[in-house]
């Protein structure tokens, strides 16, 4: 059985070769899923998920200690650099062993990885120390994340934060709770919302209102902007998840050679539709 956040799958363990563009990987273990089920409360459309490509930096998080496809590429020395780079905004891209410098301007801001684990935090993740986050500026509302580890993962579309902080943010931004929807606001109010800045390992990463909200068609004539900031939903005290909503704002380089994650604002922006 494989549990990937909101997605739980079971089936047969299989070993096969696979190709990613011109990269060939031999004898990769993977789950041949015979049953897939959405677990817990999620507003993602599970019907669009056809498979999961593991990109974890070690096999420590695997129950059977199987390497992820990325770690198989590393161990089989098929990459020029032991990195992968990712862009979730259009035009989307995933590149192994290289960086597309045309997808961002300026230099990457690099975050050192941490091996810290404990409580709910899992091993084998791309993770860094979280210090604090700020809502607004001059000086804004500062909320401490001391003692927390930030894990970067696309298994969640949202940013999962401590429950108390999420409730404070929703209240401050005047998000409304409407049946069958995550907390949301009228989209015309989005332009009035402040920026949200995460300080990770001493580096600041700023999201605009279009990054931490999703446009959600409620009816053919009514669209709400729902929060991409969600409570973790489990009893945890040491981890936050920076999911696709966070990563979509940046061009990201996951670098095993330097043990860093490099981020830079993506060059183009799109209107987010969920």
Buried (B, 14 or more C-beta within 10 A) or exposed (E): EBEBBBBBBEBEEEEEEBEBEEBEBEEBBBBEBEEBEBEEEBBBEEEEBEEBEBBBBBBEBBEEEBBBBBBBBBEBEBBEBBBBBBBBBEEEEEBBBEBEEEBBEEEBBBBBBBEBBEEBBBBBBBBBBBBBBBBBEEEBBEBEBEEBBBBBBBBBBBBBBBBEBBBBBBEEBEBEEEEEBBBBBEBEBBEEBBBBBBBBBEBEBEBBBBBBBBBBEEEEEEBBBBBBBBBBEEEBEBBBBBBBBBBBBBBBBBBBEBEBBBBBBBEEBEEBEB
